[in-house]
């Protein structure tokens, strides 16, 4: 069975993003869709994995993260696993490590979250179970 693809409009509706956000993220190479040439124009299609990437970005931005941090969260998730849909079906914790100047990602653990909060670190939970 062939994997479904979604138009930009469908991907925007599914993810809650605007078409302008999709275009901007494509230009910044944050979420790069499959692009197929058709005649003199071009059609842009997103795979289910790419739609999940859009959902992650939109979730992060709506959670109050700035664009750079949201992009870093998505990058860490993509590095963690080739199966992004499976990866986001489990809970994760992200936090900025001030000493190492980098974003950290660990499996969700209540004790870790409490320790990070006690250390006055920002804790970013991510669990998009509905996509699993």
N, C-alpha and C positions, 0 to 999 in steps of 0.2 A: 504494500500500500504506500502511495506517495504521500510525503509530508505536506500538510496544508501550508499555504502562504497567505498573507494578509496584505491588503493595500494599505497605503499610508492612512487613509481615512478610517479603515477598520482598526488598524493598530492604535490610532489615536483614541478611538472610542473605547477599545478594550482597556487601554492603559490609563486613560484619563488625562492624557497629554494633549497639548494643542498641536496642530500641524506645524506651526512655527517652531515649537520645541523640537519636534522630530527633525526638522530641517537643520536647526542649529546643532543638535547633537550629532547629526550626520556630518555636517561641516567640520565639527571638532573631533570627529572620529571616535566618539564615545559609544554610540550605538550605530553600527554600520550595517544597513540592510542589504539584502540581495537586490541588485539593480539589474534589470534586463532591458536591453534595447529593443524597441519595437518601432520600426519605421523611422520617421524623422524625430520622434519624441523618445522619451524613455519612461518606462514604468518602474515604480519602486515597490518592492515586495519585502515584507518582513516574515521571517520564519517564526515558529512558536518560541524558540530560544531568544530571538531578538525582541519579541514582544515582552517576554519576561524581563529582559534587560531594561526595556522602557518602563515597566512596572516598578522595578527596583529604583531607577532614577527618580521617577515621580514620587514614590513613597519617601525616599530620602529628602527630596526637596520640600514636600508637604510636611515632613517632620521637623523642618526648620534648618536643615543642613544647607550650607552654601554649595554652589555648583562644583567646586573643586573637591570638597569632601565627598559629595554624592558620587562623583566620578571615581574617586579613590575607593569608595566602598564597592562599587560595581567592579572595578578592576580586581580587587582582592577576591571577591566572590568568583570571578571568572578564572582567576589563577588557582583557586582552591579545587575546582573540579571542572571537568569537561561537560558534565551534566548539570547545567545551571538550574534547571527545573527541579531536579532532585535536591540540589544543594540548598535552595531557598525553602524547601519544605521542612527544614529543621531550623530551630532557633539559633541565632548567632548574636554575639556581642561585639561591638566595635568601640574603640576608645583611642583618643590621641595620646600617644606616649610622648610627653614633653621632653623627657631625658634623651630619648633616641630620635626625636623629631620625625615620628612616623605613625601611621594609623595601624592599630593592632586589631586582629580579628581572632576570636576564640569561640569554641562551642559555648552556647549559653550555659552559664552556671551561676546560680543565685549567689553563691559565696564570692565568686569573682566580681560580680556586679557590685556587691556590697563593699568589697575591698576597694574597687576603683572609685566608687562614690565617696568612701571614707578618705581616700587620697585626693579628693576634690577633682577627680577626672570626669570628663563628660562621658556618659555611657549611652551608647546608641544600640538599642535592641532591634533586631530584624527577624521577623518570622512571618513569612507570607505563605502559610500553610495551605491556603485555598488553591495554590498553583501546583501543589505536589500530587 
